[in-house]
């Protein structure tokens, strides 16, 4: 008897390109196994799949090698951040404070 199959999606995007792959996997497939089965490496050979954070519908999966998929899940492969968002906000606030200070009447 064939294993029950579920439909899932794997998505990845770079600055200039995005790919959404739909695939059927056996029930009980893990997030990590589905990424490998998707063939995403053919589209993005430079992608370090073993190290990329993975998520489902915008929520990071803490252990993708253990998390089992449910029908309709969309697996997202996340790129590393170029800058820490907290640091960027802090620098922007400092810059705005300097501008306000310089614009104050004497």
C-alpha positions as CSV (number, residue, x, y, z in Angstrom):
1,X,0.0,0.0,0.0
2,X,1.4,3.4,-1.0
3,X,2.0,6.0,1.8
4,X,-0.5,8.8,2.2
5,X,0.7,11.9,0.5
6,X,0.2,15.6,1.5
7,X,0.8,18.7,-0.6
8,X,3.2,21.4,0.6
9,X,5.1,24.3,-0.8
10,X,8.7,25.4,-0.5
11,X,9.5,29.1,-1.1
12,X,12.8,31.0,-1.3
13,X,13.5,34.5,-2.5
14,X,16.6,36.6,-3.3
15,X,16.6,40.3,-3.9
16,X,15.8,39.8,-7.6
17,X,14.2,36.4,-7.8
18,X,11.7,34.2,-6.0
19,X,10.7,30.5,-6.5
20,X,7.7,28.7,-5.1
21,X,7.8,24.9,-5.5
22,X,4.7,22.8,-4.9
23,X,5.3,19.1,-4.1
24,X,3.6,16.1,-2.6
25,X,5.5,14.3,0.2
26,X,4.6,11.3,2.3
27,X,2.7,11.9,5.5
28,X,5.2,12.3,8.4
29,X,7.9,14.1,6.2
30,X,9.9,16.7,8.2
31,X,10.5,20.3,7.2
32,X,14.2,19.6,6.4
33,X,13.4,16.5,4.3
34,X,10.8,18.4,2.3
35,X,13.3,21.2,1.5
36,X,15.8,18.6,0.2
37,X,13.1,16.8,-1.8
38,X,11.9,20.0,-3.4
39,X,14.9,20.4,-5.6
40,X,15.4,24.0,-4.6
41,X,19.2,23.5,-5.0
42,X,18.7,23.3,-8.8
43,X,17.3,26.9,-8.7
44,X,19.7,28.3,-6.1
45,X,23.0,26.2,-6.1
46,X,24.6,28.8,-3.8
47,X,22.0,28.3,-1.1
48,X,23.5,26.7,2.1
49,X,20.4,24.6,2.8
50,X,21.8,22.9,5.9
51,X,22.4,26.3,7.7
52,X,19.4,28.3,6.6
53,X,16.7,29.0,9.1
54,X,13.3,27.5,8.0
55,X,9.8,28.5,8.9
56,X,6.2,27.7,8.2
57,X,3.9,30.6,7.3
58,X,6.3,33.2,8.8
59,X,7.1,31.4,12.1
60,X,10.6,30.0,12.5
61,X,10.8,26.3,13.1
62,X,13.2,25.5,16.0
63,X,14.0,22.0,14.9
64,X,13.2,21.5,11.2
65,X,14.8,18.0,11.2
66,X,12.0,16.9,13.7
67,X,9.0,19.1,12.8
68,X,6.5,17.0,10.8
69,X,4.5,18.7,8.0
70,X,0.8,19.1,7.8
71,X,-1.2,19.3,4.5
72,X,-0.9,22.8,2.9
73,X,2.1,23.9,4.9
74,X,4.3,26.6,3.2
75,X,7.9,26.1,4.1
76,X,9.9,29.3,3.9
77,X,13.7,29.4,3.6
78,X,15.1,32.5,5.2
79,X,18.2,34.4,4.1
80,X,20.6,35.7,6.7
81,X,20.1,39.3,7.8
82,X,22.5,41.8,6.4
83,X,22.1,44.1,9.4
84,X,20.6,43.7,12.9
85,X,17.2,45.5,12.8
86,X,17.6,46.7,16.4
87,X,21.0,48.3,15.5
88,X,19.5,50.0,12.4
89,X,16.6,51.5,14.4
90,X,19.0,52.7,17.1
91,X,21.3,54.4,14.5
92,X,18.2,56.0,12.8
93,X,16.9,57.3,16.1
94,X,20.4,58.8,16.9
95,X,20.5,60.5,13.5
96,X,17.0,62.0,14.0
97,X,17.9,63.3,17.4
98,X,20.9,65.1,16.0
99,X,18.8,66.7,13.2
100,X,16.2,67.9,15.8
101,X,18.9,69.3,18.0
102,X,20.6,71.1,15.1
103,X,17.2,72.6,14.0
104,X,16.4,74.1,17.5
105,X,16.3,77.9,17.7
106,X,19.1,79.4,19.7
